[in-house]
Amino acid sequence: EGCSNAHIKGDYQRIGDVMLKHLQGLKPLTAHLQKHSEALVELEKACRGSRRLEVLVRDFELQKVCYIPLNVFILRPLHRLMHYKQILERLCKHYPPAHVDFRDCRAALADVSEVVSQLHGSMIKMENFQKLLELMKDLIGIDNLVTPGREFLRLGCLSKLSGKGLQQRMFFLFNDVLLYTSRGMTATNQFKVHGQLPLYGMTIRESEDEWGVPHAFTLVGQRQSVVVAASSLSEMEKWMEDINVAIVLAESINGPTSDRLANSLTDNKSLTEDSCAEAESEDDLMASRTSLERQAPHRGNTTVHVCWHRNTSVSMVDFSIAVENQLSGNLLRKFKNSNGWQKLWVVFTNFSLFFYKTHQDDYPLASLPLLGYSVTIPTESENIHKDYVFKLHFKSHVYYFRSESEYNFERWMEVIRSATVSASHTRILSRKESHPY
């Protein structure tokens, strides 16, 4: 992706006419694209009905070529439409009205915008369904996470106050319930569900002064109350905002859903407060010190595990933004304590940078999850005497990246910021209305 100088050379290798022809052939297929979710549903049903197919899919996801969940790959054709729309928008802004390619680009943009608008509702449902299926693989202690009407809202780390003090827990917020889990020392690195907090009738209040714990807030349910603490003020605000939204949603749907959820849990007895306290052993917390690099290859680098190790959270809104902000291209990479720059083909998707030696490689050499990272421009004291350089850093981890032009530099900064700066729920709701997906 980049600005072309073909109009200077007089070499008009046009884009708009090719895109227009391609999209005009795609429009009659819109009805079929709206049924794309059926592929996800049927694959899930088939895996449940066939142990052989389930093993086949699992083994494929363990291969290096499957660097993101298989269901995300299945949705890629629909994501591509959004990228076509963005590219055509940029071309229309770049070209003067008299440019030979402007009229076709504008017509192609109108066509793809119409298709994207028609797919908006089904895309939201498909993304939510895919996320629920993905979370099923990360959780143990719950059977029917995917139930009609359930929507995923946020996942991430909070410290739960108990008789032993503050203990790190992984929370999963849906539109009807809040689950809290711990990561045990299991071969699969899954998170064990310890409890459920139905949102119907719940209230929430800040309680830092009450407990003397920074960024603490209390969740008051109809059957129990839980005190939790976020890692920062911004994290607390994001959690409280999304939980309040979820409480309103829970009140507006079918009323109490605790019975429905209780029936889906594999061991209801384990969810009492007394037995939860017994289950919260120190062994559960030891696993949190394991680095991402040392984890077993299966399920070790999912968004859930990254949030656990970086002590942060991510919302469904953030996932939607990530779908819109994907980029690939050449970058030069430099480590903090090295002198040379290494040229790599880099793909940004799913909150991560994936590094390839060339764009023709079948699978990445390595990856870098960006949740929790900050992106800045190097200072003079860092002695990076090059143009178009940006810096990624998290605690003591520092990476420098150099792009080939000012345009590419700005684009990389734009998409990476979308992963490293989590926006609030309210701001994005208005954004999603103005940019339908």
C-alpha positions in Angstrom: 0.0 0.0 0.0 1.4 3.4 -0.9 1.0 6.5 -3.1 1.8 5.9 -6.8 3.9 8.1 -9.0 2.6 6.5 -12.2 0.8 9.8 -13.2 4.2 11.5 -13.1 5.8 8.9 -15.4 2.8 8.9 -17.7 2.4 5.2 -17.1 -1.3 4.7 -16.3 -1.5 1.3 -14.8 -5.0 1.9 -13.5 -6.6 0.4 -10.4 -10.1 1.7 -10.4 -11.3 0.0 -13.6 -10.0 -3.4 -12.3 -11.7 -2.9 -8.9 -14.9 -1.8 -10.5 -15.1 -4.8 -12.7 -14.3 -7.1 -9.8 -16.9 -5.5 -7.5 -19.6 -5.5 -10.1 -19.2 -9.3 -10.3 -19.3 -9.5 -6.5 -22.6 -7.6 -6.0 -24.9 -10.5 -7.1 -23.1 -12.7 -4.5 -24.1 -10.4 -1.5 -26.9 -12.8 -0.5 -24.5 -15.7 -0.4 -22.0 -13.6 1.7 -24.7 -12.9 4.2 -24.9 -16.6 4.8 -21.2 -16.8 5.5 -22.0 -17.4 9.2 -23.5 -20.8 8.2 -20.0 -22.0 7.4 -18.9 -21.2 10.9 -22.0 -22.9 12.4 -21.7 -26.0 10.3 -18.0 -26.4 10.9 -18.6 -26.2 14.7 -21.5 -28.7 14.5 -19.3 -31.1 12.3 -16.4 -30.9 14.8 -18.7 -31.7 17.7 -20.1 -34.7 15.8 -16.9 -36.0 14.5 -13.9 -36.7 16.7 -11.7 -37.2 13.6 -12.6 -33.8 12.1 -12.1 -32.1 15.5 -8.6 -33.5 15.7 -7.9 -32.6 12.1 -8.9 -28.9 12.8 -6.9 -28.8 16.0 -3.8 -30.2 14.3 -4.2 -27.7 11.5 -4.4 -24.8 14.0 -1.1 -26.0 15.6 0.7 -25.7 12.3 2.9 -22.6 11.8 0.9 -21.6 8.7 -2.3 -21.2 10.9 -0.9 -18.2 12.8 -4.4 -17.0 13.8 -7.5 -19.0 14.7 -9.0 -20.9 11.7 -12.4 -19.2 12.1 -10.7 -15.8 11.6 -9.3 -17.1 8.3 -12.8 -18.1 7.3 -14.1 -14.6 7.8 -11.2 -13.0 5.9 -13.1 -12.7 2.6 -15.6 -10.4 4.3 -12.8 -8.5 6.0 -11.3 -7.9 2.6 -14.3 -6.0 1.5 -13.7 -3.5 4.2 -10.1 -3.1 3.2 -11.2 -2.5 -0.5 -13.4 0.2 0.8 -10.6 1.9 2.8 -8.2 1.7 -0.1 -10.6 3.1 -2.6 -11.4 6.0 -0.1 -7.7 6.8 0.0 -7.4 6.6 -3.8 -10.3 9.0 -4.3 -8.8 11.5 -1.9 -5.4 11.1 -3.6 -6.5 11.5 -7.2 -7.5 14.9 -8.6 -11.0 14.8 -10.2 -9.4 15.0 -13.7 -7.3 11.9 -13.1 -8.0 9.1 -15.6 -8.7 6.6 -12.8 -10.8 8.8 -10.6 -14.2 8.1 -12.1 -13.8 4.3 -11.9 -12.4 4.5 -8.3 -15.4 6.5 -7.2 -17.8 4.1 -8.9 -16.0 1.1 -7.3 -16.2 2.8 -3.9 -19.9 3.3 -4.3 -20.3 -0.4 -5.1 -18.2 -1.7 -2.3 -19.8 0.7 0.2 -23.2 -0.7 -0.7 -22.1 -4.3 -0.2 -20.4 -3.5 3.1 -23.6 -1.6 4.3 -25.8 -4.6 3.4 -23.4 -7.0 5.3 -23.2 -4.7 8.4 -25.7 -6.6 10.6 -24.5 -10.1 9.7 -20.9 -9.2 10.1 -21.5 -8.0 13.7 -23.2 -11.4 14.5 -20.5 -13.4 12.8 -17.7 -11.6 14.6 -19.4 -12.2 17.9 -20.1 -15.9 17.1 -16.4 -16.4 16.1 -15.3 -14.7 19.4 -17.5 -17.0 21.5 -16.2 -20.1 19.7 -12.6 -18.9 20.3 -13.2 -18.2 24.0 -14.7 -21.7 24.4 -11.2 -23.1 23.7 -9.7 -20.9 26.4 -12.2 -21.8 29.2 -12.8 -25.0 31.2 -15.7 -25.4 33.6 -18.4 -24.1 31.2 -20.1 -26.1 28.4 -22.5 -23.9 26.6 -20.8 -20.5 26.3 -22.4 -20.1 22.9 -26.1 -19.5 23.6 -28.7 -17.5 21.6 -28.5 -13.8 22.3 -25.2 -13.9 24.2 -22.8 -11.1 23.2 -19.1 -10.8 24.2 -18.2 -7.3 25.5 -14.8 -7.4 27.2 -12.1 -9.7 28.6 -9.1 -9.0 30.8 -7.3 -9.0 34.1 -8.7 -7.7 37.4 -7.5 -8.4 41.0 -10.2 -10.0 43.1 -10.3 -9.3 46.8 -10.6 -12.4 48.9 -9.6 -13.7 52.4 -6.1 -14.1 51.0 -5.8 -10.6 49.7 -5.8 -9.5 46.1 -5.4 -12.3 43.6 -5.1 -12.0 39.8 -8.1 -13.2 38.0 -9.3 -13.2 34.3 -12.7 -11.8 33.8 -15.0 -12.3 30.8 -17.9 -9.8 30.4 -21.0 -10.7 28.3 -24.3 -9.0 28.0 -25.9 -11.3 30.6 -23.1 -12.4 32.9 -19.6 -11.7 34.2 -17.4 -14.8 34.6 -14.2 -14.9 36.6 -11.5 -17.4 36.1 -7.9 -18.4 37.1 -5.1 -19.9 35.0 -4.1 -23.2 36.4 -1.0 -25.3 35.7 -2.5 -27.4 33.0 -1.1 -28.8 29.7 -3.6 -26.8 27.7 -3.0 -23.4 29.5 -6.8 -23.0 29.8 -8.6 -20.8 32.3 -10.8 -22.4 34.9 -14.2 -20.8 35.6 -14.5 -20.1 39.3 -17.7 -18.1 39.4 -20.5 -16.3 37.6 -22.0 -12.9 38.4 -25.4 -12.5 36.6 -25.8 -8.9 35.5 -29.6 -8.7 36.0 -30.2 -6.5 39.1 -26.5 -5.8 39.6 -25.1 -2.4 40.7 -21.6 -1.1 40.6 -19.7 1.5 42.6 -16.2 2.8 43.1 -14.8 1.6 46.4 -11.1 2.7 46.6 -11.7 4.6 49.8 -13.8 1.8 51.3 -11.1 -0.8 51.0 -7.9 1.3 50.7 -7.1 -0.4 47.4 -6.2 1.7 44.3 -8.7 1.5 41.4 -11.1 -0.7 43.3 -14.8 -1.1 42.6 -17.5 -3.3 44.0 -20.0 -5.4 42.0 -23.2 -5.9 44.0 -25.3 -8.8 42.7 -28.5 -10.2 43.9 -26.8 -13.2 45.5 -23.2 -12.0 46.2 -20.9 -9.1 46.0 -17.3 -9.0 44.7 -14.6 -6.4 45.1 -12.1 -6.1 42.3 -9.2 -3.7 41.5 -7.9 -2.7 38.1 -4.3 -2.1 37.2 -4.8 1.6 36.4 -7.4 4.3 36.5 -8.0 4.0 32.7 -8.6 0.2 33.1 -11.0 0.8 35.9 -12.9 3.3 33.9 -13.2 1.0 30.8 -14.4 -1.9 33.0 -16.9 0.2 34.9 -18.2 1.8 31.7 -18.7 -1.6 29.9 -20.2 -3.3 32.9 -22.7 -0.5 33.3 -23.6 -0.9 29.6 -23.9 -4.6 30.1 -26.2 -4.2 33.1 -28.5 -2.0 31.0 -28.5 -4.7 28.2 -29.3 -7.4 30.8 -32.2 -5.4 32.1 -33.6 -4.9 28.6 -33.5 -8.5 27.4 -35.0 -11.5 29.1 -34.6 -10.7 32.7 -32.6 -13.0 35.0 -30.3 -15.4 33.1 -28.6 -17.1 36.1 -30.6 -20.3 35.6 -29.7 -20.5 32.0 -26.0 -20.0 32.7 -25.9 -22.4 35.7 -27.3 -25.1 33.5 -24.4 -24.6 31.1 -21.7 -25.0 33.7 -20.1 -28.4 34.0 -19.9 -28.4 37.8 -22.4 -26.1 39.5 -21.1 -27.1 43.0 -17.7 -25.6 42.3 -19.3 -22.1 41.9 -20.2 -21.6 45.6 -18.2 -19.0 47.4 -16.8 -21.6 49.9 -15.6 -24.0 47.3 -14.2 -21.2 45.1 -12.0 -20.1 48.0 -10.6 -23.7 48.3 -10.0 -23.8 44.6 -8.0 -20.6 44.5 -4.7 -22.2 45.4 -1.3 -20.6 45.1 -0.6 -23.0 42.3 -3.2 -21.2 40.2 -1.2 -18.0 40.4 2.2 -19.5 39.8 1.4 -20.0 36.2 1.0 -16.3 35.7 4.7 -15.8 36.0 5.4 -17.9 33.0 6.5 -15.8 30.0 4.7 -15.9 26.7 7.7 -17.3 25.1 7.9 -20.3 27.4 4.3 -21.4 27.0 3.3 -24.5 25.1 2.7 -23.7 21.4 -1.0 -24.6 21.6 -3.3 -21.9 23.0 -0.2 -20.0 24.3 -0.4 -16.8 22.4 -4.1 -16.1 22.3 -5.5 -12.7 23.1 -6.7 -14.1 26.5 -3.1 -15.2 27.5 -1.6 -11.9 26.3 -4.0 -9.9 28.4 -3.2 -12.2 31.4 0.6 -11.6 31.1 0.3 -7.9 30.3 -2.4 -7.3 33.0 -4.7 -5.5 30.6 -8.0 -5.9 28.9 -9.6 -5.7 25.4 -13.2 -5.2 24.3 -15.3 -6.4 21.4 -15.1 -2.9 20.1 -11.3 -3.1 20.1 -11.6 -6.4 18.1 -13.9 -4.6 15.6 -11.4 -1.8 15.2 -8.6 -4.4 14.7 -10.5 -5.9 11.8 -10.5 -2.5 10.1 -6.9 -1.8 10.8 -4.7 -4.4 9.1 -1.6 -3.7 7.1 1.3 -5.5 5.5 4.6 -4.3 4.0 8.4 -4.1 4.3 9.9 -2.7 7.5 13.4 -2.6 8.9 13.6 -3.9 12.5 16.3 -3.1 15.1 16.6 -4.4 18.7 17.5 -2.1 21.5 21.0 -3.5 22.0 21.9 -4.2 18.3 23.4 -2.0 15.7 22.1 -3.4 12.4 18.7 -3.2 10.8 17.0 -6.4 9.5 14.6 -6.1 6.5 11.4 -8.1 7.1 7.9 -8.5 5.6 5.6 -7.5 8.4 1.9 -8.3 8.7 -0.2 -6.5 11.3 -3.4 -8.3 12.3 -5.2 -9.6 15.4 -3.4 -7.1 17.7 0.0 -8.6 16.6 2.9 -8.1 14.3 3.9 -11.2 12.3 7.4 -11.2 10.8 8.3 -12.9 7.6 11.6 -13.0 5.7 9.8 -12.3 2.5 6.2 -11.8 1.4 6.3 -15.2 -0.3 6.9 -17.2 3.0 4.1 -19.5 4.0 4.3 -18.8 7.7 5.9 -16.2 10.0 9.3 -16.5 11.6 8.1 -14.8 14.8 5.3 -12.6 16.2 4.9 -9.8 18.6 1.6 -9.3 20.4 1.1 -5.5 20.9 -1.5 -5.3 23.6 0.0 -3.3 26.5 2.8 -1.9 24.2 3.2 1.8 23.6 4.2 3.3 20.2 6.3 6.5 20.2 9.0 8.3 18.2 12.6 7.8 19.4 14.2 10.6 21.3 17.6 12.2 20.4 19.2 10.4 23.3 18.5 7.0 21.7 20.8 7.9 18.8 18.6 6.6 16.0 19.8 8.7 13.2 17.3 7.6 10.6 14.1 8.9 9.1 10.6 7.3 9.5 11.4 5.4 12.7 8.9 4.4 15.3 9.5 2.7 18.7 7.5 -0.1 20.4 8.1 -0.6 24.1 6.7 -2.5 27.0 8.6 -2.4 30.3 12.2 -3.4 29.3 11.3 -4.6 25.9 12.1 -2.1 23.1 12.0 -2.5 19.3 12.7 0.0 16.6 11.1 -0.1 13.1 12.0 2.0 10.1 9.7 2.4 7.1 10.6 3.3 3.5 8.5 6.5 3.2 6.6 9.1 5.1 3.3 7.7 3.9 4.1 4.2 5.1 5.4 5.6 8.4 2.1 7.4 9.0 0.1 4.3 8.0 2.1 2.0 10.4 1.7 4.4 13.2 -2.0 4.7 12.5 -2.8 1.0 12.6 -0.5 0.1 15.5 -2.0 2.9 17.6 -5.4 1.2 17.0 -4.0 -1.8 18.9 -2.0 0.0 21.6 -4.6 2.7 22.5 -7.9 1.2 23.6 -10.8 3.5 23.0 -13.8 3.9 25.2 -17.1 2.1 24.5 -19.0 5.3 24.1 -16.6 6.9 21.6 -16.6 3.8 19.5 -20.3 3.4 19.5 -20.6 6.7 17.7 -17.7 5.7 15.4 -19.4 2.5 14.4 -22.5 4.3 13.5 -20.6 6.6 11.2 -18.6 3.7 9.7 -20.9 0.8 9.3 -19.4 -2.6 9.1 
